[in-house]
Amino acid sequence: MAPTNTFGVILPAAGSGTRFGGGDKLLMDIGGRSVLQRAVGAFAARPEVPVLVIVTAEERFQEYRRHLGDVGKELHFVRGGRERWESVMNGLRDLAGKANAPEFVAVHDAARPLCMGAVIEAAFAAAREAGGALPCVAEPATLKRRSAEGNVTETVDRRGLFQAQTPQCFVLRKLLDGYERLHAESRVADLTDDAQVFERMSWPVRITPGSPLNLKITTAEDLALARAIAATGI
């Protein structure tokens, strides 16, 4: 029987990082700690998190383990897939297969190093209540649709639109079951986040407060911004 109210954390880290421009972005320094150390540390300090799973290429296992050292929690490394959905499924299967599997799972991008405790707490609480939780920030920009010729065709109404973030939190076995069922139906290829699994299964996902500071490091410019934010004491 799964321990109640506990969260396993899956950190997908199998991406190639081609848009970053050189070097392993997860090992880049932000105010004295790497991107990966910050992402892991945001959850390792939480008492309701007994286990963390990093999903990445096998050749990175030893390097990342040495880099992280003792995080004070059970730490597992699982082989990543060619696509994000495959990596997450591998992580879910690893967690669910444990004799003492947690009741809930949080899937958090390893490249989001500045996730605030309040964002995590709100998502955890909502997952316990509703079964699924998705941190979001309201879309602040004026949105335009472009034609094939590169011209503006319309302004998109941004009311009710949100930018999805992580950690996305769910009942562990329910998320795994959703992934397995969609995989069997060949409906996983276009998944870009985990909340879509619940959406396609018509299961509720509660929106919780995200943060503009919870940015994902994709480019060198993102890293520079994260360093500037960290310099303020975040």
Helices and strands as residue ranges (DSSP letters): E 7-12, G 25-27, E 29-30, E 33-34, H 35-44, E 51-56, G 58-60, H 61-68, E 74-79, H 84-96, E 104-107, H 117-130, E 132-138, E 143-146, E 152-156, E 162-164, E 168-171, H 172-184, H 195-200, E 206-209, H 220-230
